[in-house]
Amino acid sequence: MTPEPVFILSAPRSFSSIVCGIIGQHPECYGLPELNLFLADDLGSLWWGPLALIPIGKHGLLRALAQLHDGEQTEDTISRAHKWVIEHSTWSPRQVFSHLQDLIGPRIPVEKSPATVFRQEYMDRLVRLYPNARFIHLTRHPRGTAESMLRLRKTYEQSGMPDPERIWTRSNEIIIKATGDLPNGQCMRLQGEEFLQNLDHFLPQLCEWMGVRGDAEAIEAMMHPERSPYACPGPRGAPLGNDVNFLNSPALDRSRLARAELPALAGQLSWRKGESFGKATMSVARQFGYS
């Protein structure tokens, strides 16, 4: 019987790469890079639609196809993966994901694509196609998320982007709406900061929720996200597929994580002088346990 996948839902810059890497290293799981499959109704519309505007969003699917088809990620296997996409442009997201699942075998696929939460139609498509999947709503403090977005934009000299507070609030509101009617226990909310600081406590609970073994060997495997084939820069043609910081430094630094402190909700925003978080952001953040 094909296992139901686990989808990690989060705003951008919310620890999704490292968390997916951790869960994906469980012996009964398979951590995928960002596939971005649910942004359109078929692969062609996706490839020449939303992903034509953000070409780096293609990298994860190309890397997954190369790895699962050929057992390695090289310029040649990425090229063959790209050809496969073109040849299967009429396939639906469900068909593509099922193909990957057939290649993965009996393990549980674990996937995260922050772009899925950019629009309600994307999230609704995911939940409609996978009504029995498990969902993890992964959160990060809005100030930490926004500051991380701004650092990344500065690194890549991006300008004219939406306000990071708006992205955080809207993304999380979309997740809440899409998962609100799911049966109890089908969607788990994880506060990313607390989860990463207390892995010994949370990982056994997470294993129980997923219905997989939670013995010491399995937990130890989860402590090594750097062992994933997607935990390093990919070849030319598909170098990303995960957060660039994770790709360059995927190993857990537990001492650094233990020292991290949550920022405050109150106070001036560094990117909007003299302003603070709006009421909607404050309301959602407090719902997640931030203060």
C-alpha positions in Angstrom: 0.0 0.0 0.0 1.4 3.4 -1.0 1.9 5.6 2.1 0.3 9.0 2.3 2.9 11.8 2.0 3.8 14.4 4.5 3.7 18.0 3.3 5.4 20.8 5.3 3.6 24.1 5.0 5.3 27.3 5.9 6.0 30.9 4.9 9.4 31.4 3.2 12.4 31.5 5.5 10.8 29.4 8.2 13.3 26.5 8.6 11.5 24.3 6.1 14.7 23.1 4.4 16.3 21.9 7.6 13.1 20.4 9.0 12.3 18.6 5.8 15.9 17.4 5.8 15.6 16.1 9.4 12.3 14.2 8.8 13.4 13.0 5.4 16.4 11.2 6.9 14.2 8.9 9.0 14.7 5.3 7.6 11.0 5.1 6.6 10.9 8.5 5.0 12.3 10.2 1.9 12.9 13.9 2.0 12.3 15.7 -1.3 13.6 19.1 -2.4 11.0 21.8 -3.3 8.9 20.4 -6.2 6.5 23.3 -6.5 4.0 20.9 -8.2 0.8 22.4 -7.0 1.0 25.8 -8.6 -0.9 24.7 -11.7 -3.2 21.9 -13.0 -0.6 20.3 -15.2 3.2 20.2 -15.6 3.2 22.2 -18.8 1.2 25.0 -17.3 3.5 25.0 -14.3 6.7 24.9 -16.3 5.8 27.8 -18.7 3.6 29.6 -16.2 4.5 30.3 -12.6 7.9 28.7 -12.8 8.8 30.6 -15.9 8.7 33.7 -13.7 10.9 32.1 -11.0 13.2 29.6 -12.9 15.0 28.6 -9.7 11.7 27.0 -8.7 12.3 24.3 -11.3 15.6 23.1 -9.7 14.1 20.9 -7.0 11.9 18.8 -9.4 14.8 18.5 -11.8 17.1 17.3 -9.0 14.5 14.8 -7.7 13.9 13.4 -11.2 17.7 13.1 -11.9 18.4 11.4 -8.6 15.4 9.0 -8.7 15.8 8.2 -12.5 19.6 7.9 -12.7 20.8 7.6 -9.1 22.9 10.8 -9.4 22.7 14.5 -10.1 25.0 15.7 -12.9 24.6 18.1 -15.8 23.7 15.1 -18.0 21.1 13.7 -15.7 19.6 17.2 -15.1 19.4 17.6 -18.8 17.5 14.2 -19.1 15.2 15.3 -16.3 14.4 18.5 -18.2 13.6 16.4 -21.3 11.3 14.2 -19.2 9.4 17.2 -18.0 8.8 18.4 -21.6 7.7 14.9 -22.6 5.2 14.7 -19.7 3.9 18.2 -19.9 0.2 17.1 -19.9 0.6 15.2 -16.6 -1.2 16.5 -13.5 0.6 17.2 -10.2 -0.9 14.0 -8.8 0.5 12.0 -11.7 4.0 13.5 -11.4 4.0 13.0 -7.6 2.8 9.4 -7.9 5.6 8.8 -10.4 8.2 10.0 -7.9 6.5 8.0 -5.2 6.8 4.8 -7.3 10.5 5.5 -7.6 10.9 6.1 -3.9 9.2 2.9 -3.0 7.5 2.1 0.4 9.0 5.1 2.2 6.9 8.2 3.1 7.6 11.2 0.8 8.3 14.4 2.7 8.0 17.6 0.7 8.0 21.3 1.3 7.5 24.1 -1.2 6.9 27.5 0.4 5.5 28.8 -2.9 2.5 26.5 -2.4 1.2 28.9 0.4 1.5 32.1 -1.8 -2.0 31.7 -3.1 -5.2 30.1 -1.7 -5.7 28.2 -5.0 -2.4 26.5 -4.7 -3.1 25.3 -1.2 -6.6 24.3 -2.0 -5.3 22.2 -5.0 -2.8 20.4 -2.7 -5.4 19.6 -0.1 -7.9 18.5 -2.8 -5.4 16.2 -4.5 -4.1 14.8 -1.2 -7.0 14.9 1.2 -5.6 12.1 3.4 -2.0 13.4 3.5 -0.4 14.5 6.8 0.4 18.2 7.0 2.9 20.0 9.2 2.3 23.7 9.7 5.8 25.0 10.4 6.0 28.5 11.9 8.7 31.0 12.6 8.4 34.3 14.5 7.3 37.1 12.1 10.3 39.3 13.0 12.8 36.5 12.5 11.2 35.5 9.2 11.1 39.0 7.9 14.7 39.8 8.8 15.8 36.6 7.1 13.9 37.5 4.0 15.6 40.9 4.0 19.1 39.5 4.4 18.5 37.1 1.4 17.2 40.0 -0.7 20.2 42.0 0.1 22.5 39.1 -0.8 20.9 38.7 -4.2 20.3 42.5 -4.7 16.5 42.0 -5.1 14.3 45.0 -5.0 10.6 45.8 -5.5 9.6 42.7 -3.5 6.4 42.6 -1.3 6.7 43.7 2.3 8.0 40.7 4.3 5.3 41.2 7.0 2.6 40.9 4.4 4.2 37.7 3.0 4.3 36.1 6.5 0.8 37.0 7.5 -0.8 36.1 4.2 1.0 32.8 3.9 0.0 31.7 7.4 -3.6 32.8 6.9 -3.8 30.7 3.8 -2.4 27.6 5.6 -4.9 28.1 8.5 -7.8 28.4 6.1 -6.8 25.4 4.0 -6.2 23.1 6.9 -8.9 24.4 9.2 -11.5 21.8 8.3 -9.2 18.8 8.3 -9.9 16.0 10.9 -8.2 16.4 14.3 -4.6 15.2 14.1 -4.1 15.4 10.4 -2.3 18.7 10.6 0.3 19.3 13.2 1.6 22.8 14.0 5.2 23.1 14.9 6.9 26.2 16.2 10.1 26.0 14.4 12.3 27.6 17.0 11.1 25.4 19.8 11.3 22.3 17.6 14.9 22.8 16.6 16.0 23.6 20.1 14.3 20.5 21.6 14.8 17.7 19.0 15.3 15.0 21.6 11.8 15.9 23.0 9.9 16.4 19.7 11.3 13.8 17.3 9.8 10.8 19.1 6.5 12.6 19.2 6.7 13.4 15.5 7.5 9.7 14.7 4.5 8.6 16.7 2.3 11.1 14.8 3.6 9.8 11.4 3.2 6.2 12.4 6.9 5.3 12.0 9.4 3.8 14.4 10.9 6.1 17.0 13.8 4.0 18.3 17.3 5.4 19.0 18.7 4.4 15.6 15.9 6.2 13.7 16.2 9.3 15.8 20.0 9.3 15.3 19.5 9.1 11.5 17.2 12.2 11.7 19.9 14.1 13.3 21.9 14.1 10.0 20.0 16.1 7.4 23.4 16.6 5.7 23.3 13.0 4.4 20.4 13.8 2.0 21.3 13.8 -1.7 19.6 17.2 -1.8 21.6 18.7 1.1 24.3 20.3 -1.1 24.4 22.5 -4.2 23.3 20.7 -7.3 25.0 20.7 -10.7 24.8 23.5 -13.3 21.2 23.7 -14.5 19.7 23.0 -11.1 22.0 24.2 -8.2 19.2 25.0 -5.7 16.0 23.2 -4.8 16.4 24.1 -1.1 17.4 27.2 0.9 20.9 28.3 -0.2 22.1 28.5 3.5 21.0 25.0 4.1 22.7 23.8 0.9 26.0 25.4 2.0 25.8 24.3 5.6 23.2 21.4 6.1 24.6 19.8 9.3 22.8 20.6 12.6 24.6 23.0 14.8 22.8 22.2 18.1 24.9 24.5 20.2 24.0 27.5 18.0 20.4 26.5 18.0 20.4 26.2 21.8 21.6 29.8 22.1 19.0 31.3 19.8 16.5 33.6 21.4 13.1 34.6 20.1 12.7 38.3 19.1 9.8 40.4 20.5 6.6 41.1 18.6 6.4 44.7 20.0 8.8 47.3 18.7 9.8 49.2 15.6 10.4 47.3 12.4 13.9 47.7 10.9 12.5 47.9 7.3 9.7 50.4 8.1 11.0 53.0 10.4 8.6 54.2 13.0 6.2 51.4 12.4 5.4 48.1 14.2 3.6 44.9 13.2 -0.1 45.4 12.2 -3.1 43.9 14.1 -3.5 41.0 11.7 0.1 39.9 12.1 0.0 40.3 15.9 -3.2 38.2 16.1 -1.8 35.4 14.0 1.6 35.4 15.8 -0.1 35.2 19.2 -2.2 32.3 18.0 1.1 30.5 17.3 2.4 31.3 20.8 4.8 34.2 20.0 4.9 37.3 22.2 
